[in-house]
Amino acid sequence: GAGALAWLAVAGILILFTLALTWLAVIPGLTAKSVDGASVFAYPLIFLPFISSAFVPTRTMPAPVRAFADNQPVTSIVNTIRDLFAQRPVGTGVWIALAWCAGILVVAYAVATLSYRRRIA
């Protein structure tokens, strides 16, 4: 039942998150000594959705896991997308999701750029 604006917002969030993760993946690609070394970096990222609200509500998680799940990017992004599709008010959740995406993107771009400059120097 989501309208065109909700779909555009979801697409924008997913594109921004994908771009951020891409730049994050550039860092080990530039610094690893082998392909295997670079691919190992993806393992922690693969598990982020499992420790988020993507599959179960965070309120059902044990306290330490919930603390992590409530304060990581996947949870805010999933909750925002879920609210947009369900036509519920997103409140500040959308800004938190965008802040995570933009923060990861800026930091990853800066680190990747520094890594590249060191590599060619």
Protein Blocks (a to p, Z undefined) as FASTA:
>chain_A
ZZfklmmmmmmmmmmmmmmmmmmmmmmmmmpmbfklmmmmmmmmmmmmmmccklbcfklp
cfklmmmmmmcfklmmmmmmmmmmnopafkjmlmmmmmmmmmmmmmmmmmmmmmmmmmmZ
Z
